[in-house]
Amino acid sequence: MRILTIFLTVFFSYVPQSWAASCAVEISGSDSMMFDAKEINVGSECTDFTITLTHTGGLPVNIMGHNVVIVKEADFKSVVGAINMSHGAGEGYLSPESPVLAKTALIGGGETTSVTVDAGVFEKGESYTFFCSFPGHYTMMKGSFSVN
């Protein structure tokens, strides 16, 4: 009985913290145009989640800016095909009509940004892609996003 009590105490001490952690995602990007993650998973119990991006490089936003953008996998090619400098850095070089589900600000070296997203816009089992929308970066800076 004592072992069961100890197990339950330890279990309930750590499990809620790990559940909470799945509603906050930290990712970093560098001057070598790489994210430190190829996959982002958010728990289906989250009503919203926060993505925090840290640019670990040293180059400024106008030369090596990074952000995190999430779209349905089916929309990825059309969204990146419409990336254009004329849309401006404030929009992440994306058209305002793009079917973007979530997007952080574009940041330069040494900066951090975050965005809190309503998890209700994502469907469990749907395929999503996250990427950097700085022109040309999406070819190397992308991965899969899912709600589990």
Order of alpha helices (4+ residues) and beta strands (2+ residues): alpha-beta-beta-beta-alpha-beta-alpha-beta-beta-beta-beta
